[in-house]
Amino acid sequence: MTSDLQPETINNTSNFNTTEKMNVGTLLFKRLSKVTKSVFGVPGDFNLKLLENIYKVPELKWVGNNNELNAAYVADGYSRINPHNFACLITTYGVGELSALNGIAGSFTENIGVLHIVGTSASRIKKMTSGLEEKDALFKQIHHLIPGPKSYSKQNHEVYENIVAPFSCVAERLTPEDVINGTIQFKIDNAISTVIKENKPGYLFIPSDISEDIVPCNLSLSLEPKRNEKLSFAEKEVLSTILNKIYEAKNVGLVADYFLKNDRENVENLLEKSKWPVYSTPGSRGLCFDESIENFKGVFCNETSHPNVLESVKNHDLILHLGSNINETSFRYYDPVKSKWLQDANIVFLGKEYAMFGFAKEIIKEIDGVKIFRELFKQIQYKKISEAPLNKTIPKFSNSYDLTSVNKIEDKLFENQLSYELSTNYLQENDIVICEMTSFTFEMENIKLPKNARAIAQGFYASIGYALPACVGVCKALKDYSLESKHRVVLIQGDGSAQMTLQEFSLFLAHDLKPVIFMLNNSGYTIERAIMGETSSYNDLTTNWKWTKIFEAFGDELKEKHESRTINNYTELKEYMQQDIDQEKLQMVELILQKCDYSNGLKTFLGKP
């Protein structure tokens, strides 16, 4: 799922072959076609001229979404599979871009590379309006743009652009001056390259009257970002300290977190040679290494870890927390008593751009953690490290459920029964499991993933409704990169959250995408019930939706592309899990769960008995 491409550099306009020219829109889509195969979004009057040019680039396909928020979620899912760690959506001025902003905020929080291209008001309109007095500008107000503070105030055409800085790693605006100066490609390339390098969203604002302008270009330039591989003095010091700690330790444990995602081969090589016990985090499941290996010991998230896992981590005299992406769900720290052990732990945090030796100690900033990861993998001397303790002294991966702890009631269905069946009887090698922010999300750490399987969730930003459209993006990327036959996609979706973004169900049919969808029907918002208002009406859904009919409503009335069924109890679930399912059809499996069935993981997270 990660790129093995060798990073190179983008170049400035001094390297352009000025004999090659094309219009801005065609240039944009040709550059995008180097790093993606699909572009998502919604048309609007400020981006229509731009969108017409996509049909001049056959390598790139337009995938229209049902609304802009969904488009952002779809792009997020696509980027997680694209080997370039990149996706793109296009929206229109104001009403479109603001709708997408929540999705972009989620990608920023979860460190996902998405380029958001916005068609804005024409540059000639901007220029004309800026020179007008208020009395004249009053009669030049345009749609989609909010008015000024007074009803007679001039509109600010950059008001939306000024919003995006906290949600993006780069924001470029194309202008008539760029057309004249030949800097259009530089800005396009910089936006794309920075998004890929930083694993964060970026913005490219394109006025509606620029896309047809002819500009010089050089299509041979690489878009892959280049890192300065030479370590700085501070980076050398960090690396040396880590290596010395490794050589001194007798029992090293590795927590492989999210930012190791592009170094899976190095991580797996390290684990094979060192035999160190290794742990995932909720955000790195199956991403940084294959969890079916013998030395995988479980999912570490501090206070909410399974007790066996937490005890195992505590036993290490050195904990290497590499690729650190610390947040409330990946490293729970709420109870100083439960986390007291950390004060004396010999723990190293190495994140994307910082290091820390010891828990909550000084942050060493202004370093490139990725460079240090890669140099560590190169320089480590395996002859100097202690042999890993015998496996009998360290628990193997152990989920919360076994045959004695699964609810035995057969005529109803409970979440721990689903957790057990998924882990024991259902999930397969290479599966991709996408889990909505539901009560069941907190059970995912108790499910052991088969060989080369991985899990995807928006665990930290936690915007409900994300998973359904993200699943569209995942499936589309697999199809685009000819990986569809290798990976089955399993979506675990809550009924309440599905009502937020259900329009994107239609894209599964439109693009012949075939995930297995488990619709968890517990008649409302279960996490919210567990927090407060268990019987309050605000946590109920308005009506009882007929989920098994949803794809018929979206056009597949004859069920040519899908199958659907409802499972009411544990007996039916076990029977379904053992059936041979038609992989050539989209599957909708509605699970009728109990209204107040709170997973053990959720209760632990909320500090409830």
C-alpha positions as CSV (number, residue, x, y, z in Angstrom):
1,M,0.0,0.0,0.0
2,T,3.0,2.3,0.3
3,S,5.2,3.8,-2.3
4,D,8.5,2.3,-3.3
5,L,9.3,5.2,-5.6
6,Q,12.6,6.9,-5.2
7,P,12.0,10.6,-4.3
8,E,13.3,13.1,-6.7
9,T,13.0,16.8,-7.0
10,I,10.6,19.2,-8.6
11,N,12.3,21.9,-10.6
12,N,11.7,25.6,-11.0
13,T,11.0,27.4,-14.3
14,S,14.6,27.7,-15.2
15,N,14.5,24.0,-16.3
16,F,11.4,24.4,-18.5
17,N,11.5,23.6,-22.1
18,T,9.8,26.7,-23.2
19,T,9.1,25.3,-26.7
20,E,6.4,23.1,-25.1
21,K,3.2,24.9,-24.3
22,M,-0.4,24.1,-23.4
23,N,-3.3,25.6,-21.6
24,V,-3.4,25.7,-17.8
25,G,-6.2,23.2,-17.4
26,T,-4.6,20.6,-19.6
27,L,-1.2,21.1,-17.8
28,L,-2.8,20.7,-14.4
29,F,-4.4,17.3,-15.4
30,K,-1.3,16.0,-17.1
31,R,0.7,16.7,-13.9
32,L,-2.0,15.1,-11.7
33,S,-2.0,12.0,-14.0
34,K,1.6,11.4,-12.8
35,V,0.5,10.7,-9.2
36,T,-3.1,9.6,-9.4
37,K,-5.6,8.0,-11.8
38,S,-8.9,9.5,-10.5
39,V,-10.0,13.0,-9.6
40,F,-13.0,13.4,-7.3
41,G,-15.4,16.3,-6.7
42,V,-18.5,18.2,-7.7
43,P,-18.9,20.5,-10.7
44,G,-19.8,24.2,-10.2
45,D,-19.9,27.3,-12.4
46,F,-16.5,28.4,-11.2
47,N,-14.7,25.2,-12.2
48,L,-16.5,24.1,-15.3
49,K,-14.0,25.4,-17.8
50,L,-11.2,23.8,-15.8
51,L,-13.0,20.4,-15.7
52,E,-13.5,20.4,-19.5
53,N,-9.8,19.9,-19.9
54,I,-9.7,16.5,-18.0
55,Y,-11.1,14.8,-21.1
56,K,-7.9,15.8,-22.9
57,V,-5.9,13.5,-20.5
58,P,-7.1,9.9,-21.0
59,E,-4.9,8.6,-18.2
60,L,-7.1,10.5,-15.7
61,K,-10.7,9.9,-14.9
62,W,-13.3,12.1,-13.4
63,V,-15.3,10.5,-10.5
64,G,-18.2,12.7,-9.6
65,N,-19.5,12.7,-6.1
66,N,-22.8,13.5,-4.6
67,N,-21.6,16.3,-2.4
68,E,-18.3,18.0,-1.6
69,L,-18.0,16.6,1.9
70,N,-18.3,13.1,0.6
71,A,-15.7,13.9,-2.1
72,A,-13.2,14.9,0.6
73,Y,-13.8,11.6,2.4
74,V,-13.5,9.6,-0.8
75,A,-10.2,11.3,-1.6
76,D,-8.9,10.5,1.9
77,G,-9.6,6.8,1.4
78,Y,-8.1,6.8,-2.1
79,S,-4.9,8.4,-0.8
80,R,-4.4,5.7,1.8
81,I,-4.1,3.1,-1.0
82,N,-2.5,5.1,-3.8
83,P,1.2,4.3,-3.9
84,H,2.0,8.0,-4.1
85,N,0.0,8.7,-0.9
86,F,-2.0,11.2,-2.8
87,A,-5.5,12.1,-4.0
88,C,-7.2,15.1,-5.5
89,L,-10.7,16.7,-5.3
90,I,-12.1,19.7,-7.2
91,T,-14.9,21.9,-5.9
92,T,-16.4,25.3,-6.6
93,Y,-16.1,28.6,-4.9
94,G,-17.4,29.0,-1.4
95,V,-20.4,26.7,-1.2
96,G,-18.3,23.7,-2.5
97,E,-15.0,24.3,-0.8
98,L,-16.6,25.0,2.6
99,S,-18.7,21.9,2.4
100,A,-15.5,19.9,1.9
101,L,-13.5,21.6,4.6
102,N,-14.6,19.2,7.4
103,G,-13.2,16.3,5.3
104,I,-10.0,18.2,4.7
105,A,-9.7,18.9,8.4
106,G,-10.0,15.1,9.0
107,S,-7.2,14.4,6.4
108,F,-5.0,17.1,8.1
109,T,-5.6,15.5,11.5
110,E,-5.0,12.0,10.3
111,N,-2.0,12.9,8.1
112,I,-3.4,12.0,4.7
113,G,-2.2,13.6,1.4
114,V,-5.1,15.3,-0.4
115,L,-4.9,18.2,-2.8
116,H,-8.1,20.3,-2.8
117,I,-8.4,22.3,-6.1
118,V,-10.9,25.2,-5.9
119,G,-12.3,27.1,-8.9
120,T,-12.6,30.7,-7.7
121,S,-14.0,33.9,-9.0
122,A,-12.4,35.3,-12.2
123,S,-9.2,37.2,-11.8
124,R,-10.6,40.1,-13.9
125,I,-13.5,40.4,-11.4
126,K,-11.2,40.4,-8.5
127,K,-9.1,43.1,-10.1
128,M,-12.1,45.2,-11.1
129,T,-13.8,45.0,-7.7
130,S,-10.6,45.9,-5.8
131,G,-10.5,49.2,-7.6
132,L,-14.1,50.2,-7.0
133,E,-15.5,52.5,-4.3
134,E,-18.1,51.0,-2.1
135,K,-20.9,52.8,-3.9
136,D,-20.0,51.1,-7.1
137,A,-19.0,47.8,-5.7
138,L,-22.4,47.5,-4.1
139,F,-23.8,46.7,-7.6
140,K,-21.0,44.2,-8.4
141,Q,-21.6,41.5,-5.8
142,I,-21.4,37.9,-7.0
143,H,-23.0,34.7,-5.9
144,H,-21.3,32.1,-3.6
145,L,-19.3,34.9,-2.0
146,I,-20.4,36.2,1.4
147,P,-20.9,39.9,1.8
148,G,-18.9,42.2,3.9
149,P,-19.8,43.1,7.5
150,K,-22.2,45.9,6.3
151,S,-24.8,45.4,3.6
152,Y,-23.0,47.9,1.5
153,S,-19.5,46.6,2.1
154,K,-17.2,45.4,-0.7
155,Q,-16.9,41.6,-0.9
156,N,-13.5,40.1,-0.1
157,H,-12.7,37.6,-2.9
158,E,-9.9,36.0,-0.8
159,V,-12.1,35.4,2.3
160,Y,-12.2,31.7,1.7
161,E,-8.6,31.4,0.8
162,N,-7.7,33.0,4.1
163,I,-9.4,30.2,6.0
164,V,-7.3,27.3,4.9
165,A,-3.9,27.9,6.5
166,P,-4.6,25.8,9.7
167,F,-5.9,22.9,7.6
168,S,-3.1,22.7,4.9
169,C,0.6,22.3,4.4
170,V,0.6,24.4,1.2
171,A,-1.7,26.8,-0.5
172,E,-1.0,28.1,-4.0
173,R,-3.1,30.6,-6.0
174,L,-2.7,30.9,-9.8
175,T,-2.8,34.5,-11.1
176,P,-2.5,36.3,-14.4
177,E,1.0,37.3,-13.3
178,D,2.0,33.6,-13.2
179,V,0.8,33.2,-16.7
180,I,3.0,36.1,-17.8
181,N,6.0,35.1,-15.8
182,G,5.8,31.4,-16.6
183,T,5.4,30.2,-13.0
184,I,2.1,28.3,-13.4
185,Q,3.8,24.9,-13.5
186,F,6.0,25.7,-10.6
187,K,3.0,26.5,-8.4
188,I,1.1,23.4,-9.6
189,D,4.1,21.1,-9.1
190,N,4.9,22.6,-5.7
191,A,1.3,22.0,-4.5
192,I,1.4,18.4,-5.6
193,S,4.9,17.7,-4.3
194,T,4.4,19.3,-0.9
195,V,1.2,17.3,-0.3
196,I,3.1,14.1,-1.0
197,K,6.1,15.0,1.1
198,E,4.2,16.3,4.1
199,N,1.3,13.7,4.1
200,K,-1.1,16.6,4.6
201,P,-3.8,18.3,2.6
202,G,-2.9,21.3,0.3
203,Y,-4.9,23.8,-1.7
204,L,-4.6,25.1,-5.3
205,F,-6.9,28.1,-6.1
206,I,-7.6,28.6,-9.8
207,P,-9.6,31.6,-11.0
208,S,-12.3,30.6,-13.5
209,D,-10.8,32.7,-16.3
210,I,-7.3,31.2,-16.2
211,S,-7.7,27.6,-17.2
212,E,-7.6,28.3,-21.0
213,D,-4.5,30.5,-20.9
214,I,-1.5,29.1,-22.7
215,V,1.7,28.6,-20.6
216,P,5.2,27.1,-21.0
217,C,5.7,23.7,-19.4
218,N,8.1,20.7,-19.0
219,L,6.2,17.5,-18.5
220,S,9.4,15.5,-17.9
221,L,10.0,17.0,-14.5
222,S,9.5,14.7,-11.5
223,L,6.8,15.4,-8.9
224,E,8.3,13.1,-6.2
225,P,9.7,15.3,-3.4
226,K,13.4,15.0,-2.6
227,R,14.7,14.8,1.0
228,N,18.2,16.0,1.9
229,E,19.4,12.6,3.1
230,K,22.4,14.1,4.9
231,L,21.8,14.2,8.6
232,S,22.1,17.5,10.5
233,F,24.2,17.7,13.7
234,A,21.0,17.4,15.8
235,E,19.8,14.4,13.8
236,K,23.1,12.6,14.2
237,E,22.9,13.2,18.0
238,V,19.4,11.7,18.1
239,L,20.5,8.7,16.0
240,S,23.6,8.1,18.1
241,T,21.6,8.2,21.4
242,I,19.0,5.8,20.1
243,L,21.7,3.3,18.9
244,N,23.5,3.5,22.2
245,K,20.3,2.8,24.1
246,I,19.6,-0.2,21.8
247,Y,23.1,-1.7,22.4
248,E,22.8,-1.2,26.2
249,A,19.3,-2.7,26.5
250,K,18.6,-6.4,27.3
251,N,14.9,-6.5,26.3
252,V,13.9,-4.0,23.5
253,G,10.3,-3.6,22.4
254,L,9.3,-1.7,19.3
255,V,6.0,0.2,18.9
256,A,5.6,0.8,15.2
257,D,3.4,3.8,14.8
258,Y,1.9,5.6,11.8
259,F,4.8,7.5,10.4
260,L,6.7,4.3,9.6
261,K,4.1,3.6,6.9
262,N,6.5,4.4,4.0
263,D,9.2,2.2,5.5
264,R,7.4,-1.1,5.8
265,E,10.2,-3.1,4.1
266,N,12.8,-1.7,6.5
267,V,10.6,-2.3,9.5
268,E,10.0,-6.0,8.6
269,N,13.7,-6.5,7.9
270,L,14.5,-5.1,11.3
271,L,12.0,-7.3,13.0
272,E,13.2,-10.4,11.2
273,K,16.8,-9.8,12.2
274,S,16.3,-8.5,15.7
275,K,13.4,-10.7,16.7
276,W,12.2,-7.8,18.9
277,P,8.6,-8.0,20.2
278,V,6.6,-5.5,18.2
279,Y,3.3,-3.6,18.8
280,S,1.0,-1.7,16.5
281,T,-1.0,1.3,17.5
282,P,-4.7,1.9,16.6
283,G,-3.7,4.0,13.7
284,S,-1.0,1.7,12.3
285,R,-2.7,-1.6,12.2
286,G,-1.2,-3.7,9.4
287,L,0.3,-0.6,7.9
288,C,4.0,-0.8,9.0
289,F,4.5,-4.5,9.2
290,D,2.6,-7.8,8.7
291,E,0.8,-8.6,12.0
292,S,0.8,-12.3,11.4
293,I,4.5,-12.6,12.3
294,E,5.5,-14.5,15.5
295,N,6.9,-11.4,17.3
296,F,3.7,-9.3,17.0
297,K,2.4,-8.9,20.6
298,G,-0.7,-6.7,20.2
299,V,-1.9,-3.1,19.9
300,F,-0.4,-0.6,22.3
301,C,-2.3,2.6,23.2
302,N,-1.2,3.0,26.8
303,E,-4.2,3.1,29.3
304,T,-6.7,1.5,26.9
305,S,-4.4,-1.3,25.8
306,H,-5.4,-4.9,26.5
307,P,-4.0,-5.8,30.0
308,N,-1.8,-8.5,28.5
309,V,-0.3,-6.0,26.0
310,L,0.3,-3.3,28.6
311,E,2.0,-5.8,30.9
312,S,4.2,-6.9,28.0
313,V,5.2,-3.4,27.1
314,K,6.0,-2.5,30.8
315,N,8.5,-5.4,30.9
316,H,10.8,-3.9,28.3
317,D,13.9,-2.1,29.5
318,L,13.8,-0.1,26.3
319,I,10.7,0.9,24.4
320,L,11.3,2.3,20.9
321,H,8.2,4.2,19.9
322,L,9.1,4.9,16.3
323,G,7.0,6.8,13.8
324,S,5.2,8.4,16.7
325,N,1.8,9.9,16.0
326,I,0.7,10.8,19.6
327,N,-3.0,11.6,20.2
328,E,-5.9,10.8,22.5
329,T,-6.6,7.4,20.8
330,S,-3.1,6.3,19.8
331,F,-1.6,7.0,23.3
332,R,-4.3,7.4,25.9
333,Y,-3.0,9.5,28.9
334,Y,-5.9,10.5,31.2
335,D,-5.1,8.8,34.5
336,P,-1.8,9.7,36.1
337,V,-2.1,6.7,38.4
338,K,-2.6,4.2,35.6
339,S,0.3,5.9,33.6
340,K,2.7,6.3,36.5
341,W,4.9,3.5,35.1
342,L,5.8,5.9,32.2
343,Q,7.7,8.2,34.5
344,D,10.5,5.7,35.0
345,A,10.2,3.9,31.6
346,N,13.2,4.0,29.3
347,I,11.1,5.1,26.3
348,V,12.1,6.8,23.1
349,F,9.6,8.7,20.9
350,L,10.7,9.5,17.4
351,G,8.0,11.3,15.3
352,K,7.9,12.9,12.0
353,E,9.7,16.0,13.0
354,Y,10.7,15.5,16.7
355,A,12.3,13.2,19.2
356,M,11.8,12.7,22.9
357,F,13.9,10.6,25.3
358,G,11.7,9.7,28.3
359,F,8.0,10.3,28.8
360,A,6.9,14.0,28.6
361,K,10.6,15.2,28.5
362,E,12.0,17.9,26.4
363,I,11.0,17.8,22.7
364,I,13.9,17.9,20.3
365,K,12.5,19.8,17.4
366,E,13.6,20.8,13.9
367,I,14.7,17.3,12.9
368,D,13.5,15.0,10.1
369,G,12.4,11.8,11.8
370,V,11.9,10.0,8.5
371,K,15.6,10.5,7.7
372,I,16.6,9.2,11.2
373,F,14.3,6.1,10.8
374,R,16.0,5.2,7.5
375,E,19.5,5.8,8.8
376,L,18.8,3.8,11.9
377,F,17.8,0.8,9.7
378,K,21.1,1.2,7.8
379,Q,23.4,1.7,10.7
380,I,22.1,-0.7,13.4
381,Q,24.7,-3.5,14.1
382,Y,22.8,-6.6,14.9
383,K,25.8,-8.3,16.5
384,K,25.7,-5.6,19.3
385,I,22.0,-6.1,20.3
386,S,20.8,-8.6,22.9
387,E,18.8,-11.6,21.8
388,A,15.1,-11.1,22.4
389,P,13.8,-13.0,25.5
390,L,12.2,-16.4,24.9
391,N,8.6,-16.1,23.7
392,K,7.3,-17.9,26.7
393,T,8.2,-14.9,28.9
394,I,6.2,-12.5,26.6
395,P,2.5,-13.1,25.9
396,K,1.7,-13.7,22.3
397,F,-1.1,-11.6,20.8
398,S,-4.2,-12.3,22.9
399,N,-7.5,-10.7,22.1
400,S,-10.1,-10.1,24.7
401,Y,-12.4,-12.8,23.6
402,D,-12.1,-16.6,23.5
403,L,-14.8,-19.3,23.6
404,T,-15.4,-18.8,27.3
405,S,-15.9,-15.0,27.2
406,V,-18.1,-14.6,24.1
407,N,-21.7,-13.9,25.0
408,K,-23.5,-17.3,24.8
409,I,-27.0,-15.9,24.0
410,E,-27.8,-17.4,20.6
411,D,-31.1,-15.7,19.8
412,K,-29.7,-12.1,19.9
413,L,-26.6,-10.5,18.5
414,F,-23.8,-8.7,20.5
415,E,-20.7,-6.9,19.4
416,N,-18.3,-9.3,21.2
417,Q,-19.8,-12.1,19.1
418,L,-19.1,-10.2,15.9
419,S,-15.6,-9.4,17.1
420,Y,-14.9,-13.1,17.9
421,E,-16.3,-14.3,14.5
422,L,-14.4,-11.7,12.5
423,S,-11.1,-12.6,14.2
424,T,-11.5,-16.3,14.2
425,N,-13.6,-17.3,11.2
426,Y,-14.0,-14.5,8.7
427,L,-11.1,-12.2,8.0
428,Q,-8.7,-13.4,5.3
429,E,-5.2,-12.8,4.1
430,N,-4.8,-9.3,2.4
431,D,-8.2,-8.0,3.7
432,I,-8.6,-4.3,4.2
433,V,-11.0,-3.5,7.1
434,I,-12.5,0.0,7.2
435,C,-14.2,0.8,10.5
436,E,-16.5,3.7,11.1
437,M,-16.3,5.6,14.4
438,T,-18.8,3.3,16.2
439,S,-18.8,1.4,19.5
440,F,-17.2,-1.4,17.5
441,T,-14.2,0.8,16.7
442,F,-12.9,0.2,20.2
443,E,-13.0,-3.5,19.6
444,M,-10.7,-3.4,16.7
445,E,-7.6,-3.7,18.8
446,N,-8.9,-7.1,20.0
447,I,-9.1,-8.5,16.4
448,K,-6.0,-10.1,15.1
449,L,-5.4,-9.4,11.5
450,P,-4.4,-12.2,9.1
451,K,-1.3,-12.1,6.9
452,N,-0.9,-8.7,5.1
453,A,-4.3,-7.5,6.2
454,R,-4.7,-3.9,7.4
455,A,-7.3,-1.7,9.2
456,I,-8.3,1.8,8.3
457,A,-10.2,4.2,10.6
458,Q,-10.4,7.9,11.3
459,G,-9.7,7.3,14.9
460,F,-8.6,10.7,16.1
461,Y,-10.6,13.3,14.2
462,A,-13.5,10.8,14.4
463,S,-16.1,12.5,12.1
464,I,-18.9,10.0,11.9
465,G,-19.9,9.2,8.3
466,Y,-16.3,9.2,7.1
467,A,-15.9,5.4,6.6
468,L,-18.6,4.9,4.0
469,P,-17.3,7.3,1.4
470,A,-13.7,6.5,2.4
471,C,-14.5,2.9,1.5
472,V,-15.5,4.1,-2.0
473,G,-12.0,5.8,-2.3
474,V,-10.2,2.6,-1.1
475,C,-12.1,0.4,-3.5
476,K,-11.6,2.8,-6.4
477,A,-7.8,3.0,-5.7
478,L,-7.6,-0.8,-5.7
479,K,-9.4,-0.9,-9.0
480,D,-7.3,1.9,-10.5
481,Y,-4.0,0.2,-9.5
482,S,-5.1,-3.3,-10.5
483,L,-5.1,-4.6,-6.9
484,E,-8.8,-5.3,-6.7
485,S,-8.4,-9.1,-7.1
486,K,-5.8,-9.2,-4.3
487,H,-7.7,-7.4,-1.6
488,R,-11.2,-7.9,-0.2
489,V,-12.6,-4.8,1.4
490,V,-14.7,-5.1,4.5
491,L,-16.6,-2.0,5.7
492,I,-17.9,-2.0,9.3
493,Q,-20.5,0.8,9.3
494,G,-22.8,2.2,11.9
495,D,-26.4,3.0,11.1
496,G,-26.4,6.5,12.6
497,S,-23.2,7.5,10.8
498,A,-24.3,6.0,7.5
499,Q,-27.2,8.5,7.5
500,M,-24.6,11.3,7.3
501,T,-23.1,10.2,3.9
502,L,-25.3,7.5,2.5
503,Q,-25.4,9.2,-1.0
504,E,-22.1,7.6,-1.8
505,F,-23.7,4.2,-1.7
506,S,-24.6,5.0,-5.3
507,L,-20.9,5.1,-6.3
508,F,-20.4,1.4,-5.4
509,L,-22.9,0.6,-8.1
510,A,-21.8,3.2,-10.6
511,H,-18.1,2.1,-10.5
512,D,-18.7,-1.6,-10.0
513,L,-17.1,-1.7,-6.5
514,K,-17.7,-4.8,-4.4
515,P,-16.9,-4.4,-0.7
516,V,-18.6,-6.5,2.0
517,I,-20.6,-4.0,4.2
518,F,-21.6,-4.9,7.7
519,M,-24.3,-2.4,8.7
520,L,-24.4,-2.3,12.5
521,N,-28.0,-1.5,13.3
522,N,-28.4,-0.5,16.9
523,S,-31.1,2.1,16.4
524,G,-29.0,5.2,17.1
525,Y,-25.8,6.7,18.4
526,T,-24.3,4.1,20.7
527,I,-21.1,6.0,21.7
528,E,-23.2,9.0,22.7
529,R,-25.6,6.7,24.6
530,A,-22.6,5.4,26.6
531,I,-21.5,8.9,27.4
532,M,-24.8,10.4,28.3
533,G,-28.5,10.1,27.6
534,E,-28.9,6.4,27.2
535,T,-32.6,6.6,26.8
536,S,-32.8,10.2,25.5
537,S,-34.5,10.8,22.2
538,Y,-31.7,12.8,20.8
539,N,-29.6,9.6,20.6
540,D,-32.4,7.8,18.6
541,L,-32.6,7.7,14.8
542,T,-35.7,9.3,13.4
543,T,-37.0,6.3,11.6
544,N,-36.1,2.6,11.0
545,W,-34.4,2.6,7.7
546,K,-34.5,-0.4,5.4
547,W,-30.8,-0.9,4.9
548,T,-31.2,-4.1,2.8
549,K,-33.2,-2.1,0.3
550,I,-30.8,0.8,-0.1
551,F,-29.1,-0.4,-3.3
552,E,-32.4,-1.1,-4.9
553,A,-33.3,2.5,-4.1
554,F,-30.1,3.6,-5.9
555,G,-31.0,1.7,-9.0
556,D,-30.1,-2.0,-8.7
557,E,-33.7,-3.1,-8.4
558,L,-33.0,-6.5,-10.0
559,K,-30.0,-7.1,-7.6
560,E,-27.7,-7.6,-10.6
561,K,-24.8,-6.0,-8.7
562,H,-25.5,-6.7,-5.0
563,E,-26.8,-9.1,-2.5
564,S,-28.3,-8.2,0.9
565,R,-29.5,-10.0,4.0
566,T,-30.4,-9.3,7.6
567,I,-28.8,-11.2,10.5
568,N,-30.8,-11.1,13.7
569,N,-28.9,-13.4,16.1
570,Y,-25.6,-15.2,16.8
571,T,-26.7,-18.4,15.2
572,E,-27.4,-16.7,11.9
573,L,-24.1,-14.8,12.2
574,K,-22.0,-18.0,12.6
575,E,-23.8,-19.6,9.6
576,Y,-23.1,-16.5,7.4
577,M,-19.4,-16.4,8.4
578,Q,-18.9,-19.9,7.2
579,Q,-20.7,-19.5,3.8
580,D,-19.0,-19.1,0.4
581,I,-20.1,-15.6,-0.6
582,D,-20.3,-14.3,-4.2
583,Q,-17.3,-12.1,-4.5
584,E,-18.6,-10.8,-7.8
585,K,-21.3,-8.8,-6.1
586,L,-21.4,-6.0,-3.6
587,Q,-22.6,-7.4,-0.2
588,M,-24.9,-5.6,2.3
589,V,-25.2,-7.5,5.6
590,E,-27.4,-5.8,8.2
591,L,-26.7,-6.9,11.7
592,I,-29.4,-6.2,14.3
593,L,-27.6,-5.4,17.5
594,Q,-28.7,-4.4,20.9
595,K,-29.5,-0.8,21.5
596,C,-27.3,-0.4,24.6
597,D,-24.6,-3.0,23.8
598,Y,-21.4,-1.2,24.6
599,S,-18.2,-2.9,23.7
600,N,-15.6,-3.6,26.4
601,G,-13.2,-1.3,24.5
602,L,-15.6,1.6,24.6
603,K,-16.3,1.2,28.3
604,T,-12.5,1.1,29.0
605,F,-12.0,4.2,26.9
606,L,-14.8,6.1,28.7
607,G,-13.6,4.8,32.1
608,K,-16.9,3.0,32.7
609,P,-17.2,-0.3,34.6
